[in-house]
Amino acid sequence: MKRQDKQALERYLEKLEFARGAGSPNLNETKKQKEKRIAGYKTDIRGMVEYYFPHYATSACADFQIEFAELIAKHKTFKGFCQWGRALAKSVWSNIIIPFWRWLCGEPVYLVIIGNSFEKAKQLLEDIKAEFEANPRIISDFGEQQQLGNWEDKKFVTKGGFIGQALGMGQSVRGLRVKNTRPNMIVCDDIEDKQLVKNPKRQNEIVKWIEQDLIPCMDGEYRRWWQANNRFAPVMIQTKLQEKHPKWIVHEVKAYDPITYKPTWHQKYSDDYFRILIEDPFEGIGTLAGNAEYNHQPHIEGTHFKDEMINWVDMSLEDFEHIVGHWDIAYAGNENSDYNAVNVQGLMAKKFYIYDLFCKQTKMKAALLWMSFFDKNLPPGVRVHWQYESQFWNDEVQRTIEEVEEETGVKLRLKKVTIKGNKEDRILSLVSYYQNNRMYINKAIKGNNDTQVALSQLKGIEPGYNGHDDWPDSHEATTKELEKYTPKKKAKNLMGKMKPKNERI
């Protein structure tokens, strides 16, 4: 036996032993009492968890866990996200409790668990498989579930008709069926890691795979899909899907209150648990890491542009001496294209203020509509000087500008500019502005998705970077244009006033 196979076997044997820890059934219970108890679990998920899964339920179920399970039950074609922070049992509920509960309620369940690799998916599937095989209370209530010949590590079928299958992220979904039955419940569990979030192209491939291959492989009355993942980075597969499908349900739960550190799952964690986890001088992981992993406040630590350089302030358009809006154009407007990026920036007392921005993978028209809406709602007497970088397809750009201006009735008076020099060098020239506290960002846009994407791009500018840089490019162009309106000190002709060489000190 190969070492890897031996380790897998040992791991599964441990899971079987864990499942046996559910406890013994009540042997004195009558058949009628048993039927009544089981029927009650169809509406009492807490009671079901406490009876069948006490080895998992070492603490009382949290309200948000019950809420999410009931959301799944309510929507036969649920599409959404179990976006819970770490330590909130999203995998246990997504892969074990909710699928088992729907099966107990009489629904057909063909569960497919997607892992970031096939091996990871098989490990995740083992948890519920072990429950059906070894949990004494499940066996007592529903009979022996293990079916010889249908009990593999990648797929199993119970005698009660529950089907479970493992699949690696991006694998072909062809052949995902058991006889004439197709999947009807798919869970993508922790498919993203810190390497994947650095690879936008791969993220886009998986988004497309989920939309065009994975979800359509389901069939029948029940077609539920959800992703169980905390949001630990600004741009992830789940954020891309959420932006493309705003009607999909995002069930977001933070692990703790960032001010008081009070835990959301108070039945499990003490009031000081997260305070110690975050702030302990010897073992604490720190506020930034804590917010990213547990509270969906993603953090990127840049090489050149760092969080501590960013000044968030309140600002007003009326206070600026001059305002420029620069549009960095992207043509394609698809998931693999560049971003259309617009930066609106003001000048005041030799300092620069980013008032608002647009940063999306869209066609040109969306950016122009955003600019038009912004311009239309300017305070009286305030003007934005709009500009865009000259393109080799300027005719198409001009046609789109005219189309939007006619549609909105807003004349943007966009000026075409030519930008020279190496892009990376130009963007890196902004570092000094941030270091010297000459750059500020509007506090009002701090929580916007576009802002998070834009700052992620800015902090991603590092040696050898290959990610998107559309907003930083727009930011640099805006800053350089505003520099023209910064008061300059007159150069003094010091040569005539210099002392003779022999008199100099």
C-alpha positions in Angstrom: 0.0 0.0 0.0 1.3 3.4 -1.0 2.0 5.8 1.9 -0.6 8.2 0.6 -3.3 5.5 0.5 -2.3 4.4 4.0 -2.6 7.9 5.3 -6.0 8.2 3.7 -7.2 5.0 5.2 -6.0 6.0 8.7 -7.8 9.3 8.3 -11.0 7.7 7.3 -10.8 5.1 10.2 -10.5 8.1 12.6 -13.6 9.7 11.1 -15.5 6.4 11.5 -14.5 6.3 15.2 -15.6 9.9 15.5 -19.0 9.2 14.0 -19.5 6.3 16.5 -19.1 8.9 19.2 -22.6 10.1 18.5 -23.8 7.9 21.3 -26.2 5.0 21.7 -29.8 5.1 20.6 -32.7 4.8 23.1 -33.4 1.1 23.0 -36.5 1.6 25.2 -38.2 3.9 22.7 -41.3 2.5 21.0 -41.7 2.5 17.2 -44.4 5.2 17.5 -42.2 7.4 19.7 -39.3 7.0 17.2 -41.5 8.0 14.3 -42.8 11.0 16.2 -39.3 12.1 17.2 -38.0 11.8 13.6 -41.0 13.7 12.2 -40.3 16.5 14.7 -36.8 17.0 13.3 -38.2 18.1 10.0 -39.1 21.4 11.6 -36.7 21.3 14.6 -33.2 21.4 13.2 -31.6 22.2 16.5 -33.1 19.0 18.0 -31.9 17.0 15.0 -28.3 18.3 15.4 -28.3 17.6 19.1 -29.5 14.1 18.6 -27.6 12.8 15.6 -24.5 15.0 15.8 -23.7 15.6 19.4 -20.0 14.9 18.6 -20.1 18.0 16.4 -22.5 20.0 18.5 -20.3 20.5 21.5 -22.0 23.9 21.8 -25.6 24.9 21.1 -26.4 25.8 17.5 -26.1 29.5 16.6 -29.1 31.4 15.3 -27.3 32.3 12.1 -26.6 28.5 11.4 -30.3 27.7 11.8 -31.2 30.7 9.6 -29.0 29.6 6.8 -30.3 26.0 6.9 -33.9 27.3 6.7 -33.0 29.5 3.8 -31.7 26.4 1.9 -34.9 24.6 2.8 -37.1 27.5 1.6 -35.5 27.8 -1.8 -35.5 24.7 -4.0 -33.2 26.4 -6.5 -31.1 28.3 -4.0 -28.0 30.1 -5.3 -25.8 31.9 -2.9 -22.9 32.0 -0.4 -22.3 30.8 3.1 -20.0 33.7 3.7 -19.2 33.1 7.4 -15.9 34.0 9.1 -13.5 31.3 10.2 -14.5 29.2 13.2 -18.2 29.3 12.6 -18.6 25.7 11.3 -19.6 26.6 7.7 -18.1 23.3 6.4 -19.9 21.1 9.0 -23.2 22.8 8.2 -22.8 22.9 4.4 -21.4 19.4 3.9 -23.0 17.4 6.7 -25.9 18.9 8.6 -27.9 20.6 5.9 -27.6 17.8 3.3 -28.6 15.2 6.0 -31.5 17.3 7.1 -32.9 17.7 3.6 -32.6 13.9 3.2 -34.3 13.3 6.5 -37.1 15.6 5.4 -37.8 13.3 2.4 -36.0 15.2 -0.3 -33.9 13.4 -2.9 -30.3 14.4 -2.3 -27.4 14.0 -4.7 -24.7 16.0 -3.1 -21.5 17.0 -4.9 -18.8 18.6 -2.8 -16.2 20.7 -4.7 -12.8 21.1 -3.2 -9.9 23.2 -4.5 -8.4 19.8 -5.6 -9.9 16.3 -6.1 -8.1 15.0 -3.0 -9.4 17.8 -0.9 -12.9 17.1 -2.1 -12.7 13.5 -1.2 -11.5 14.4 2.3 -14.5 16.7 2.7 -16.9 14.0 1.4 -15.6 11.5 3.9 -17.2 13.3 6.8 -20.8 12.7 5.8 -20.0 9.3 4.4 -18.6 8.2 7.8 -21.8 9.4 9.5 -24.0 7.2 7.3 -21.6 4.2 7.8 -20.9 4.4 11.5 -23.2 6.8 13.4 -25.2 4.4 15.7 -28.2 6.8 16.0 -28.5 7.2 12.2 -28.2 3.4 11.7 -30.8 2.7 14.5 -33.4 5.1 13.0 -32.8 4.5 9.3 -31.1 1.1 9.1 -27.7 0.1 7.8 -26.8 2.6 5.0 -23.5 1.2 3.6 -24.0 -0.4 0.2 -21.2 -2.7 -1.0 -20.3 -1.8 -4.5 -21.5 1.8 -4.1 -19.1 2.9 -1.3 -16.1 4.5 -2.9 -14.0 7.3 -1.5 -15.1 9.6 -4.5 -18.7 8.5 -4.6 -21.2 6.7 -2.4 -24.9 5.7 -2.5 -26.7 4.8 0.7 -29.5 2.3 0.9 -31.8 5.2 1.7 -30.9 6.9 -1.6 -28.6 9.6 -0.5 -25.8 10.1 -3.1 -22.5 11.8 -2.3 -19.7 12.6 -4.8 -16.4 14.5 -4.7 -15.1 16.7 -7.5 -12.1 18.9 -7.9 -12.4 22.5 -8.8 -12.5 22.9 -12.6 -12.9 19.2 -13.4 -15.1 18.1 -16.2 -18.7 17.6 -15.0 -19.5 15.1 -17.8 -20.8 11.9 -16.4 -22.0 13.4 -13.1 -25.0 11.1 -12.7 -26.1 7.9 -11.0 -28.2 6.0 -13.6 -30.8 8.7 -14.5 -30.2 10.9 -11.4 -28.2 14.1 -11.7 -26.8 16.2 -8.9 -29.3 18.6 -7.1 -27.1 20.0 -4.4 -23.6 21.3 -5.0 -21.3 22.9 -2.4 -18.1 24.6 -3.3 -16.2 24.4 0.0 -13.1 26.6 0.7 -12.1 26.5 -2.9 -10.0 29.7 -2.7 -6.6 30.0 -1.1 -4.0 32.8 -0.9 -2.4 31.6 -4.2 -5.6 31.6 -6.2 -6.5 35.2 -5.2 -3.3 36.3 -6.8 -4.3 34.8 -10.1 -7.1 36.8 -11.7 -7.1 34.7 -14.9 -7.6 31.5 -13.0 -10.3 33.1 -10.9 -12.2 34.1 -14.1 -11.8 30.5 -15.5 -13.4 29.1 -12.3 -16.2 31.7 -12.4 -17.0 30.7 -15.9 -16.8 27.0 -15.0 -19.3 27.4 -12.1 -21.7 29.4 -14.3 -21.5 27.5 -17.5 -20.6 23.9 -16.5 -21.2 23.2 -12.8 -24.6 24.8 -12.1 -26.2 23.6 -15.4 -25.2 20.0 -14.6 -28.0 19.9 -12.0 -31.5 18.7 -13.0 -34.9 18.3 -11.5 -37.1 20.1 -9.0 -34.2 20.8 -6.6 -31.1 22.6 -7.9 -29.2 24.2 -5.0 -25.7 25.6 -5.3 -23.7 27.5 -2.7 -20.1 28.4 -1.9 -18.9 28.2 1.6 -16.0 30.6 2.1 -14.9 33.5 4.2 -14.0 36.6 2.3 -10.4 37.0 3.2 -9.3 38.9 0.0 -10.7 42.0 -1.8 -11.3 40.1 -5.1 -12.3 36.5 -5.0 -14.3 34.0 -7.1 -17.2 34.7 -4.7 -17.0 38.5 -5.1 -16.9 38.2 -8.8 -19.9 35.9 -8.8 -21.7 38.2 -6.4 -21.2 41.2 -8.6 -22.4 39.3 -11.7 -25.4 37.8 -9.9 -26.7 40.5 -7.5 -29.9 38.4 -6.8 -28.0 35.5 -5.4 -28.2 35.3 -1.6 -25.1 36.3 0.4 -25.5 35.0 3.9 -22.6 36.9 5.6 -21.8 36.4 9.3 -18.8 38.0 11.1 -17.2 36.0 13.8 -17.0 38.9 16.3 -17.8 42.5 16.9 -14.6 44.4 15.9 -15.1 47.0 18.6 -16.2 44.9 21.6 -14.8 41.5 20.4 -18.1 40.0 21.5 -18.4 36.6 19.6 -21.4 36.1 17.2 -21.5 32.4 18.2 -21.7 33.3 21.9 -22.9 29.8 22.7 -19.4 28.5 21.8 -16.9 31.3 22.4 -16.3 33.3 25.5 -16.4 37.1 25.5 -12.6 37.3 25.6 -11.9 34.5 23.1 -11.4 36.8 20.0 -9.8 39.6 22.0 -7.0 37.2 23.1 -6.8 35.7 19.6 -6.3 39.2 18.1 -4.5 41.2 20.7 -2.5 38.8 22.8 1.1 40.2 22.8 2.6 36.7 22.4 0.0 34.7 20.4 -2.3 37.3 18.9 -2.6 37.4 15.1 -3.2 41.2 14.9 -6.2 43.3 13.9 -5.6 43.2 10.1 -5.3 39.4 9.9 -8.2 39.0 12.3 -10.5 41.2 10.3 -9.6 39.5 7.1 -10.0 35.9 8.3 -12.9 36.3 10.7 -14.8 39.5 9.7 -14.6 39.7 5.8 -12.5 42.8 5.9 -9.8 41.8 3.4 -6.4 43.2 3.6 -3.5 43.3 1.1 -0.1 44.5 2.4 1.6 46.1 -0.5 5.3 46.3 -1.2 5.3 50.0 -2.1 1.8 51.2 -1.2 0.9 50.2 2.3 -2.2 50.6 4.4 -0.6 53.0 6.9 0.0 55.4 4.0 -3.7 55.8 3.2 -5.4 58.7 4.8 -9.2 58.5 5.0 -10.9 61.9 5.5 -14.2 63.6 5.0 -14.2 66.0 2.0 -16.5 68.2 0.0 -16.3 69.0 -3.7 -16.9 72.7 -3.0 -13.5 73.0 -1.2 -11.3 72.0 -4.1 -9.4 74.5 -6.2 -9.5 72.3 -9.3 -11.0 68.9 -10.0 -9.9 66.4 -12.7 -11.6 63.1 -13.7 -9.4 60.7 -15.7 -10.8 57.7 -17.5 -8.5 54.7 -18.2 -10.4 52.9 -21.0 -11.0 49.2 -21.5 -12.8 48.0 -24.6 -13.8 44.4 -24.2 -15.9 44.5 -21.0 -15.6 40.8 -20.2 -14.3 38.7 -17.3 -10.8 38.5 -18.8 -10.5 42.1 -19.9 -8.9 45.1 -18.2 -11.0 47.4 -16.0 -12.6 50.6 -17.0 -11.3 52.9 -14.3 -12.3 56.5 -13.6 -10.6 58.6 -10.9 -12.1 61.9 -9.7 -9.5 63.8 -7.8 -9.4 67.3 -6.3 -6.6 69.8 -5.4 -6.5 71.9 -2.3 -3.5 73.6 -0.7 -1.0 71.5 -2.7 -2.6 68.3 -1.5 -4.6 65.8 -3.5 -8.0 64.3 -2.7 -9.6 61.2 -4.3 -13.3 62.0 -4.1 -14.8 59.1 -6.0 -13.9 56.4 -8.4 -15.2 53.7 -10.8 -13.4 50.4 -11.3 -15.2 47.6 -13.0 -14.7 45.0 -15.8 -17.4 46.5 -18.0 -17.8 48.0 -21.5 -17.0 51.6 -22.0 -20.6 52.7 -21.8 -20.9 51.8 -18.1 -18.0 54.1 -17.2 -19.4 57.0 -19.3 -22.8 56.6 -17.6 -21.2 56.7 -14.2 -19.3 59.9 -15.2 -22.5 61.4 -16.6 -24.4 60.7 -13.4 -21.6 62.2 -11.4 -21.4 65.3 -13.5 -25.2 65.8 -13.5 -25.3 65.8 -9.7 -22.4 68.3 -9.1 -23.1 71.1 -6.7 -23.7 74.5 -8.4 -20.6 76.2 -9.5 -18.4 73.0 -9.4 -16.9 71.6 -12.5 -14.9 68.4 -13.2 -12.4 68.6 -16.0 -12.9 65.2 -17.7 -10.2 63.6 -19.8 -9.2 60.2 -21.3 -6.1 58.6 -22.6 -5.9 58.5 -26.4 -6.4 55.1 -27.9 -5.6 53.5 -31.2 -9.4 53.0 -31.6 -10.4 56.6 -30.8 -13.3 56.5 -33.3 -15.1 53.8 -31.3 -14.4 55.8 -28.1 -15.8 59.0 -29.6 -18.9 57.2 -31.0 -19.6 55.8 -27.5 -19.1 59.2 -25.8 -21.6 60.8 -28.2 -24.1 58.0 -27.7 -24.0 58.4 -23.9 -24.1 62.2 -24.1 -27.2 62.1 -26.3 -28.8 59.5 -24.0 -28.1 61.3 -20.8 -28.2 64.9 -22.0 -24.9 65.6 -20.2 -22.0 67.1 -22.1 -18.8 65.8 -20.4 -16.5 67.8 -22.6 -13.9 65.0 -22.4 -10.4 66.0 -23.4 -8.2 63.5 -25.2 -4.7 63.3 -23.6 -1.5 61.5 -24.6 0.4 59.8 -21.7 4.0 59.0 -22.1 6.5 57.0 -20.1 6.8 53.6 -18.6 3.5 52.8 -16.8 5.1 51.1 -13.7 7.5 54.0 -13.2 4.7 56.5 -13.5 2.6 54.7 -10.9 5.5 54.3 -8.5 6.1 58.0 -8.7 2.9 58.3 -6.5 4.6 56.6 -3.6 6.2 59.9 -2.5 2.7 61.6 -2.4 1.5 59.0 0.0 4.7 59.0 2.1 4.6 62.7 2.5 0.9 62.8 3.4 -0.2 64.7 0.3 -2.8 62.1 -0.8 -6.2 61.6 0.8 -9.2 59.4 0.0 -12.8 60.2 0.7 -14.0 58.3 3.8 -17.5 58.0 2.3 -16.3 55.5 -0.4 -14.2 53.4 1.9 -16.7 50.5 1.9 -17.4 50.5 -1.8 -16.5 47.4 -3.8 -14.9 49.6 -6.5 -12.7 51.2 -3.9 -11.6 47.9 -2.5 -10.8 46.6 -6.0 -8.9 49.9 -6.9 -6.8 49.8 -3.7 -6.1 46.1 -4.2 -4.7 47.0 -7.6 -2.6 49.9 -6.1 -1.2 47.7 -3.4 -0.5 45.0 -5.9 2.0 47.2 -7.7 5.2 45.4 -6.8 8.3 44.1 -8.6 7.3 41.7 -11.3 3.6 42.3 -10.8 1.2 40.9 -13.5 -2.2 41.9 -12.1 -4.4 44.7 -13.2 -3.2 48.3 -12.9 -6.0 50.2 -14.5 -7.1 52.3 -11.6 -3.5 53.1 -10.4 -2.8 54.3 -14.0 -5.9 56.6 -13.9 -4.8 57.8 -10.4 -1.4 58.7 -11.7 -2.8 60.6 -14.7 -5.2 62.6 -12.5 -2.4 63.5 -10.1 0.0 64.6 -12.8 -2.7 66.8 -14.4 -3.5 68.4 -11.1 0.2 69.1 -10.5 -0.1 71.7 -13.3 -2.3 73.8 -11.1 -0.1 73.6 -8.0 1.5 77.0 -7.2 5.2 76.9 -8.1 7.9 78.9 -6.3 9.7 81.1 -8.7 13.3 80.0 -9.3 15.9 82.5 -8.1 19.0 83.3 -10.1 21.5 82.5 -7.5 24.5 82.5 -9.8 24.9 86.3 -9.7 24.8 86.4 -6.0 27.3 83.7 -5.3 30.5 84.7 -3.7 33.8 84.3 -5.5 35.3 80.9 -5.1 38.0 82.1 -2.6 35.4 83.7 -0.4 33.1 80.6 -0.1 33.1 78.7 3.2 
